[in-house]
């Protein structure tokens, strides 16, 4: 999250990015311009958006993977 104070002091501008660490692939980005009435409400909104995006991307990744059966040991 990259906060900016380029707007009047009562408004915050922040950009949140979701980036895959392995290869720096940019997955998602959102910019938020909000009043600073309740910083924790802004935090909750950003966290909810990141989690929703993260799980959406994760679900698509799991659905697209081929499942490889594992060998099971025979019980004695």
KESEDO-590469 format. One record per atom (N, C-alpha, C): residue number from 1; residue in three letters; chain; atom name; x, y, z. Coordinates in nm, 4 decimals. Layout:
<gudrens>
+-----+------+-----+------+----------+----------+----------+
| seq | type | mol | atom |        X |        Y |        Z |
+-----+------+-----+------+----------+----------+----------+
| NUM |  ALA |   A |   CA |        X |        Y |        Z |
...
+-----+------+-----+------+----------+----------+----------+
</gudrens>
This chain:
<gudrens>
+-----+------+-----+------+----------+----------+----------+
| seq | type | mol | atom |        X |        Y |        Z |
+-----+------+-----+------+----------+----------+----------+
|   1 |  UNK |   A |    N |   0.0843 |  -0.1155 |   0.0000 |
|   1 |  UNK |   A |   CA |   0.0000 |   0.0000 |   0.0000 |
|   1 |  UNK |   A |    C |   0.0891 |   0.1221 |   0.0000 |
|   2 |  UNK |   A |    N |   0.0622 |   0.2166 |  -0.0899 |
|   2 |  UNK |   A |   CA |   0.1442 |   0.3356 |  -0.1031 |
|   2 |  UNK |   A |    C |   0.0573 |   0.4584 |  -0.0744 |
|   3 |  UNK |   A |    N |   0.0704 |   0.5160 |   0.0453 |
|   3 |  UNK |   A |   CA |  -0.0103 |   0.6338 |   0.0767 |
|   3 |  UNK |   A |    C |   0.0475 |   0.7590 |   0.0119 |
|   4 |  UNK |   A |    N |  -0.0388 |   0.8543 |  -0.0142 |
|   4 |  UNK |   A |   CA |   0.0035 |   0.9806 |  -0.0731 |
|   4 |  UNK |   A |    C |  -0.0726 |   1.0943 |  -0.0062 |
|   5 |  UNK |   A |    N |  -0.0079 |   1.2085 |   0.0059 |
|   5 |  UNK |   A |   CA |  -0.0741 |   1.3232 |   0.0663 |
|   5 |  UNK |   A |    C |  -0.0835 |   1.4352 |  -0.0354 |
|   6 |  UNK |   A |    N |  -0.1085 |   1.4025 |  -0.1594 |
|   6 |  UNK |   A |   CA |  -0.1166 |   1.5034 |  -0.2641 |
|   6 |  UNK |   A |    C |  -0.2496 |   1.5779 |  -0.2619 |
|   7 |  UNK |   A |    N |  -0.3431 |   1.5309 |  -0.1847 |
|   7 |  UNK |   A |   CA |  -0.4743 |   1.5924 |  -0.1742 |
|   7 |  UNK |   A |    C |  -0.4813 |   1.6700 |  -0.0430 |
|   8 |  UNK |   A |    N |  -0.5904 |   1.7421 |  -0.0197 |
|   8 |  UNK |   A |   CA |  -0.6048 |   1.8120 |   0.1087 |
|   8 |  UNK |   A |    C |  -0.5866 |   1.7156 |   0.2255 |
|   9 |  UNK |   A |    N |  -0.5439 |   1.7676 |   0.3381 |
|   9 |  UNK |   A |   CA |  -0.5049 |   1.6836 |   0.4515 |
|   9 |  UNK |   A |    C |  -0.6175 |   1.5968 |   0.5059 |
|  10 |  UNK |   A |    N |  -0.7421 |   1.6256 |   0.4778 |
|  10 |  UNK |   A |   CA |  -0.8517 |   1.5446 |   0.5299 |
|  10 |  UNK |   A |    C |  -0.8860 |   1.4270 |   0.4380 |
|  11 |  UNK |   A |    N |  -0.8167 |   1.4145 |   0.3257 |
|  11 |  UNK |   A |   CA |  -0.8411 |   1.3052 |   0.2307 |
|  11 |  UNK |   A |    C |  -0.7111 |   1.2286 |   0.2102 |
|  12 |  UNK |   A |    N |  -0.7210 |   1.0966 |   0.2072 |
|  12 |  UNK |   A |   CA |  -0.6038 |   1.0143 |   0.1793 |
|  12 |  UNK |   A |    C |  -0.6187 |   0.9484 |   0.0431 |
|  13 |  UNK |   A |    N |  -0.5084 |   0.9334 |  -0.0229 |
|  13 |  UNK |   A |   CA |  -0.5026 |   0.8649 |  -0.1510 |
|  13 |  UNK |   A |    C |  -0.4021 |   0.7529 |  -0.1343 |
|  14 |  UNK |   A |    N |  -0.4445 |   0.6300 |  -0.1552 |
|  14 |  UNK |   A |   CA |  -0.3519 |   0.5179 |  -0.1434 |
|  14 |  UNK |   A |    C |  -0.3782 |   0.4178 |  -0.2547 |
|  15 |  UNK |   A |    N |  -0.2710 |   0.3530 |  -0.2964 |
|  15 |  UNK |   A |   CA |  -0.2799 |   0.2497 |  -0.3992 |
|  15 |  UNK |   A |    C |  -0.2329 |   0.1191 |  -0.3387 |
|  16 |  UNK |   A |    N |  -0.3111 |   0.0151 |  -0.3592 |
|  16 |  UNK |   A |   CA |  -0.2773 |  -0.1174 |  -0.3088 |
|  16 |  UNK |   A |    C |  -0.2530 |  -0.2081 |  -0.4281 |
|  17 |  UNK |   A |    N |  -0.1410 |  -0.2802 |  -0.4255 |
|  17 |  UNK |   A |   CA |  -0.1044 |  -0.3716 |  -0.5332 |
|  17 |  UNK |   A |    C |  -0.0891 |  -0.5123 |  -0.4779 |
|  18 |  UNK |   A |    N |  -0.1321 |  -0.6097 |  -0.5567 |
|  18 |  UNK |   A |   CA |  -0.1097 |  -0.7498 |  -0.5248 |
|  18 |  UNK |   A |    C |  -0.0150 |  -0.8028 |  -0.6321 |
|  19 |  UNK |   A |    N |   0.1066 |  -0.8398 |  -0.5886 |
|  19 |  UNK |   A |   CA |   0.2124 |  -0.8786 |  -0.6815 |
|  19 |  UNK |   A |    C |   0.2650 |  -1.0158 |  -0.6420 |
|  20 |  UNK |   A |    N |   0.2827 |  -1.1035 |  -0.7417 |
|  20 |  UNK |   A |   CA |   0.3395 |  -1.2355 |  -0.7157 |
|  20 |  UNK |   A |    C |   0.4891 |  -1.2195 |  -0.6929 |
|  21 |  UNK |   A |    N |   0.5359 |  -1.2576 |  -0.5756 |
|  21 |  UNK |   A |   CA |   0.6758 |  -1.2367 |  -0.5367 |
|  21 |  UNK |   A |    C |   0.7736 |  -1.3142 |  -0.6233 |
|  22 |  UNK |   A |    N |   0.7351 |  -1.4316 |  -0.6659 |
|  22 |  UNK |   A |   CA |   0.8276 |  -1.5176 |  -0.7412 |
|  22 |  UNK |   A |    C |   0.8793 |  -1.4495 |  -0.8673 |
|  23 |  UNK |   A |    N |   0.7910 |  -1.3802 |  -0.9402 |
|  23 |  UNK |   A |   CA |   0.8327 |  -1.3208 |  -1.0672 |
|  23 |  UNK |   A |    C |   0.7894 |  -1.1750 |  -1.0835 |
|  24 |  UNK |   A |    N |   0.7456 |  -1.1111 |  -0.9761 |
|  24 |  UNK |   A |   CA |   0.6996 |  -0.9712 |  -0.9788 |
|  24 |  UNK |   A |    C |   0.5827 |  -0.9494 |  -1.0750 |
|  25 |  UNK |   A |    N |   0.5040 |  -1.0521 |  -1.0992 |
|  25 |  UNK |   A |   CA |   0.3881 |  -1.0400 |  -1.1871 |
|  25 |  UNK |   A |    C |   0.2783 |  -0.9629 |  -1.1150 |
|  26 |  UNK |   A |    N |   0.2289 |  -0.8590 |  -1.1790 |
|  26 |  UNK |   A |   CA |   0.1264 |  -0.7731 |  -1.1213 |
|  26 |  UNK |   A |    C |  -0.0105 |  -0.8402 |  -1.1366 |
|  27 |  UNK |   A |    N |  -0.0743 |  -0.8742 |  -1.0252 |
|  27 |  UNK |   A |   CA |  -0.2023 |  -0.9448 |  -1.0277 |
|  27 |  UNK |   A |    C |  -0.3224 |  -0.8514 |  -1.0178 |
|  28 |  UNK |   A |    N |  -0.3085 |  -0.7442 |  -0.9376 |
|  28 |  UNK |   A |   CA |  -0.4240 |  -0.6594 |  -0.9092 |
|  28 |  UNK |   A |    C |  -0.3777 |  -0.5281 |  -0.8501 |
|  29 |  UNK |   A |    N |  -0.4538 |  -0.4220 |  -0.8753 |
|  29 |  UNK |   A |   CA |  -0.4240 |  -0.2921 |  -0.8170 |
|  29 |  UNK |   A |    C |  -0.5542 |  -0.2147 |  -0.7986 |
|  30 |  UNK |   A |    N |  -0.5605 |  -0.1366 |  -0.6934 |
|  30 |  UNK |   A |   CA |  -0.6782 |  -0.0538 |  -0.6675 |
|  30 |  UNK |   A |    C |  -0.6315 |   0.0744 |  -0.5994 |
|  31 |  UNK |   A |    N |  -0.6878 |   0.1866 |  -0.6398 |
|  31 |  UNK |   A |   CA |  -0.6570 |   0.3151 |  -0.5774 |
|  31 |  UNK |   A |    C |  -0.7775 |   0.3588 |  -0.4948 |
|  32 |  UNK |   A |    N |  -0.7492 |   0.4080 |  -0.3757 |
|  32 |  UNK |   A |   CA |  -0.8534 |   0.4506 |  -0.2828 |
|  32 |  UNK |   A |    C |  -0.8332 |   0.5980 |  -0.2486 |
|  33 |  UNK |   A |    N |  -0.9353 |   0.6802 |  -0.2714 |
|  33 |  UNK |   A |   CA |  -0.9382 |   0.8200 |  -0.2286 |
|  33 |  UNK |   A |    C |  -1.0503 |   0.8296 |  -0.1254 |
|  34 |  UNK |   A |    N |  -1.0133 |   0.8476 |  -0.0008 |
|  34 |  UNK |   A |   CA |  -1.1132 |   0.8451 |   0.1060 |
|  34 |  UNK |   A |    C |  -1.0918 |   0.9582 |   0.2053 |
|  35 |  UNK |   A |    N |  -1.2013 |   1.0006 |   0.2677 |
|  35 |  UNK |   A |   CA |  -1.1946 |   1.0948 |   0.3791 |
|  35 |  UNK |   A |    C |  -1.1289 |   1.0256 |   0.4971 |
|  36 |  UNK |   A |    N |  -1.0549 |   1.0999 |   0.5753 |
|  36 |  UNK |   A |   CA |  -0.9873 |   1.0417 |   0.6911 |
|  36 |  UNK |   A |    C |  -1.0736 |   1.0437 |   0.8164 |
|  37 |  UNK |   A |    N |  -1.2050 |   1.0354 |   0.8001 |
|  37 |  UNK |   A |   CA |  -1.2953 |   1.0334 |   0.9152 |
|  37 |  UNK |   A |    C |  -1.2686 |   0.9126 |   1.0038 |
|  38 |  UNK |   A |    N |  -1.2483 |   0.7974 |   0.9420 |
|  38 |  UNK |   A |   CA |  -1.2264 |   0.6739 |   1.0177 |
|  38 |  UNK |   A |    C |  -1.1205 |   0.5900 |   0.9458 |
|  39 |  UNK |   A |    N |  -0.9977 |   0.6020 |   0.9911 |
|  39 |  UNK |   A |   CA |  -0.8859 |   0.5315 |   0.9281 |
|  39 |  UNK |   A |    C |  -0.9077 |   0.3808 |   0.9314 |
|  40 |  UNK |   A |    N |  -0.9667 |   0.3298 |   1.0390 |
|  40 |  UNK |   A |   CA |  -0.9865 |   0.1854 |   1.0504 |
|  40 |  UNK |   A |    C |  -1.0917 |   0.1351 |   0.9520 |
|  41 |  UNK |   A |    N |  -1.1883 |   0.2165 |   0.9171 |
|  41 |  UNK |   A |   CA |  -1.2868 |   0.1778 |   0.8155 |
|  41 |  UNK |   A |    C |  -1.2198 |   0.1667 |   0.6789 |
|  42 |  UNK |   A |    N |  -1.1276 |   0.2577 |   0.6501 |
|  42 |  UNK |   A |   CA |  -1.0518 |   0.2513 |   0.5248 |
|  42 |  UNK |   A |    C |  -0.9690 |   0.1237 |   0.5229 |
|  43 |  UNK |   A |    N |  -0.9029 |   0.0954 |   0.6342 |
|  43 |  UNK |   A |   CA |  -0.8219 |  -0.0259 |   0.6449 |
|  43 |  UNK |   A |    C |  -0.9072 |  -0.1504 |   0.6222 |
|  44 |  UNK |   A |    N |  -1.0245 |  -0.1555 |   0.6837 |
|  44 |  UNK |   A |   CA |  -1.1138 |  -0.2706 |   0.6661 |
|  44 |  UNK |   A |    C |  -1.1550 |  -0.2874 |   0.5204 |
|  45 |  UNK |   A |    N |  -1.1834 |  -0.1761 |   0.4517 |
|  45 |  UNK |   A |   CA |  -1.2240 |  -0.1815 |   0.3112 |
|  45 |  UNK |   A |    C |  -1.1105 |  -0.2354 |   0.2236 |
|  46 |  UNK |   A |    N |  -0.9892 |  -0.1876 |   0.2476 |
|  46 |  UNK |   A |   CA |  -0.8737 |  -0.2317 |   0.1693 |
|  46 |  UNK |   A |    C |  -0.8455 |  -0.3793 |   0.1950 |
|  47 |  UNK |   A |    N |  -0.8460 |  -0.4202 |   0.3206 |
|  47 |  UNK |   A |   CA |  -0.8185 |  -0.5610 |   0.3549 |
|  47 |  UNK |   A |    C |  -0.9235 |  -0.6527 |   0.2931 |
|  48 |  UNK |   A |    N |  -1.0506 |  -0.6137 |   0.2989 |
|  48 |  UNK |   A |   CA |  -1.1566 |  -0.6963 |   0.2395 |
|  48 |  UNK |   A |    C |  -1.1369 |  -0.7112 |   0.0886 |
|  49 |  UNK |   A |    N |  -1.0977 |  -0.6030 |   0.0213 |
|  49 |  UNK |   A |   CA |  -1.0758 |  -0.6089 |  -0.1234 |
|  49 |  UNK |   A |    C |  -0.9564 |  -0.6970 |  -0.1575 |
|  50 |  UNK |   A |    N |  -0.8488 |  -0.6862 |  -0.0799 |
|  50 |  UNK |   A |   CA |  -0.7299 |  -0.7679 |  -0.1048 |
|  50 |  UNK |   A |    C |  -0.7615 |  -0.9152 |  -0.0835 |
|  51 |  UNK |   A |    N |  -0.8287 |  -0.9485 |   0.0263 |
|  51 |  UNK |   A |   CA |  -0.8631 |  -1.0889 |   0.0533 |
|  51 |  UNK |   A |    C |  -0.9553 |  -1.1462 |  -0.0535 |
|  52 |  UNK |   A |    N |  -1.0566 |  -1.0691 |  -0.0940 |
|  52 |  UNK |   A |   CA |  -1.1496 |  -1.1171 |  -0.1976 |
|  52 |  UNK |   A |    C |  -1.0745 |  -1.1445 |  -0.3279 |
|  53 |  UNK |   A |    N |  -0.9852 |  -1.0551 |  -0.3640 |
|  53 |  UNK |   A |   CA |  -0.9067 |  -1.0735 |  -0.4862 |
|  53 |  UNK |   A |    C |  -0.8122 |  -1.1913 |  -0.4726 |
|  54 |  UNK |   A |    N |  -0.7446 |  -1.2007 |  -0.3592 |
|  54 |  UNK |   A |   CA |  -0.6505 |  -1.3095 |  -0.3340 |
|  54 |  UNK |   A |    C |  -0.7194 |  -1.4450 |  -0.3448 |
|  55 |  UNK |   A |    N |  -0.8349 |  -1.4604 |  -0.2816 |
|  55 |  UNK |   A |   CA |  -0.9050 |  -1.5888 |  -0.2865 |
|  55 |  UNK |   A |    C |  -0.9643 |  -1.6162 |  -0.4241 |
|  56 |  UNK |   A |    N |  -1.0069 |  -1.5132 |  -0.4940 |
|  56 |  UNK |   A |   CA |  -1.0573 |  -1.5311 |  -0.6292 |
|  56 |  UNK |   A |    C |  -0.9467 |  -1.5821 |  -0.7218 |
|  57 |  UNK |   A |    N |  -0.8294 |  -1.5210 |  -0.7117 |
|  57 |  UNK |   A |   CA |  -0.7156 |  -1.5637 |  -0.7928 |
|  57 |  UNK |   A |    C |  -0.6727 |  -1.7045 |  -0.7525 |
|  58 |  UNK |   A |    N |  -0.6684 |  -1.7320 |  -0.6230 |
|  58 |  UNK |   A |   CA |  -0.6303 |  -1.8646 |  -0.5740 |
|  58 |  UNK |   A |    C |  -0.7259 |  -1.9719 |  -0.6208 |
|  59 |  UNK |   A |    N |  -0.8559 |  -1.9436 |  -0.6191 |
|  59 |  UNK |   A |   CA |  -0.9556 |  -2.0417 |  -0.6629 |
|  59 |  UNK |   A |    C |  -0.9397 |  -2.0715 |  -0.8112 |
|  60 |  UNK |   A |    N |  -0.9124 |  -1.9684 |  -0.8916 |
|  60 |  UNK |   A |   CA |  -0.8913 |  -1.9906 |  -1.0346 |
|  60 |  UNK |   A |    C |  -0.7652 |  -2.0726 |  -1.0591 |
|  61 |  UNK |   A |    N |  -0.6615 |  -2.0476 |  -0.9793 |
|  61 |  UNK |   A |   CA |  -0.5363 |  -2.1217 |  -0.9945 |
|  61 |  UNK |   A |    C |  -0.5566 |  -2.2692 |  -0.9606 |
|  62 |  UNK |   A |    N |  -0.6247 |  -2.2972 |  -0.8510 |
|  62 |  UNK |   A |   CA |  -0.6486 |  -2.4359 |  -0.8099 |
|  62 |  UNK |   A |    C |  -0.7359 |  -2.5070 |  -0.9132 |
|  63 |  UNK |   A |    N |  -0.8379 |  -2.4394 |  -0.9649 |
|  63 |  UNK |   A |   CA |  -0.9274 |  -2.5008 |  -1.0634 |
|  63 |  UNK |   A |    C |  -0.8545 |  -2.5318 |  -1.1941 |
|  64 |  UNK |   A |    N |  -0.7510 |  -2.4520 |  -1.2256 |
|  64 |  UNK |   A |   CA |  -0.6818 |  -2.4731 |  -1.3526 |
|  64 |  UNK |   A |    C |  -0.5696 |  -2.5764 |  -1.3430 |
|  65 |  UNK |   A |    N |  -0.5296 |  -2.6126 |  -1.2221 |
|  65 |  UNK |   A |   CA |  -0.4216 |  -2.7113 |  -1.2053 |
|  65 |  UNK |   A |    C |  -0.4732 |  -2.8520 |  -1.2296 |
|  66 |  UNK |   A |    N |  -0.3884 |  -2.9345 |  -1.2864 |
|  66 |  UNK |   A |   CA |  -0.4240 |  -3.0752 |  -1.3008 |
|  66 |  UNK |   A |    C |  -0.3872 |  -3.1449 |  -1.1713 |
|  67 |  UNK |   A |    N |  -0.4774 |  -3.2205 |  -1.1208 |
|  67 |  UNK |   A |   CA |  -0.4510 |  -3.2934 |  -0.9969 |
|  67 |  UNK |   A |    C |  -0.3751 |  -3.4211 |  -1.0317 |
|  68 |  UNK |   A |    N |  -0.2629 |  -3.4438 |  -0.9649 |
|  68 |  UNK |   A |   CA |  -0.1805 |  -3.5617 |  -0.9889 |
|  68 |  UNK |   A |    C |  -0.2073 |  -3.6607 |  -0.8757 |
|  69 |  UNK |   A |    N |  -0.2577 |  -3.7791 |  -0.9091 |
|  69 |  UNK |   A |   CA |  -0.2846 |  -3.8758 |  -0.8041 |
|  69 |  UNK |   A |    C |  -0.1558 |  -3.9198 |  -0.7343 |
|  70 |  UNK |   A |    N |  -0.1641 |  -3.9368 |  -0.6058 |
|  70 |  UNK |   A |   CA |  -0.0462 |  -3.9831 |  -0.5305 |
|  70 |  UNK |   A |    C |  -0.0607 |  -4.1305 |  -0.5007 |
|  71 |  UNK |   A |    N |   0.0536 |  -4.2005 |  -0.5015 |
|  71 |  UNK |   A |   CA |   0.0526 |  -4.3430 |  -0.4711 |
|  71 |  UNK |   A |    C |   0.0311 |  -4.3604 |  -0.3213 |
|  72 |  UNK |   A |    N |  -0.0516 |  -4.4552 |  -0.2857 |
|  72 |  UNK |   A |   CA |  -0.0759 |  -4.4827 |  -0.1443 |
|  72 |  UNK |   A |    C |  -0.0094 |  -4.6131 |  -0.1070 |
|  73 |  UNK |   A |    N |   0.0441 |  -4.6154 |   0.0142 |
|  73 |  UNK |   A |   CA |   0.1080 |  -4.7367 |   0.0614 |
|  73 |  UNK |   A |    C |   0.0016 |  -4.8405 |   0.0955 |
|  74 |  UNK |   A |    N |   0.0308 |  -4.9633 |   0.0597 |
|  74 |  UNK |   A |   CA |  -0.0615 |  -5.0720 |   0.0934 |
|  74 |  UNK |   A |    C |  -0.0485 |  -5.0996 |   0.2418 |
|  75 |  UNK |   A |    N |  -0.1613 |  -5.1153 |   0.3086 |
|  75 |  UNK |   A |   CA |  -0.1563 |  -5.1446 |   0.4534 |
|  75 |  UNK |   A |    C |  -0.1213 |  -5.2911 |   0.4734 |
|  76 |  UNK |   A |    N |  -0.0421 |  -5.3160 |   0.5756 |
|  76 |  UNK |   A |   CA |   0.0062 |  -5.4514 |   0.6017 |
|  76 |  UNK |   A |    C |  -0.0925 |  -5.5321 |   0.6796 |
+-----+------+-----+------+----------+----------+----------+
</gudrens>
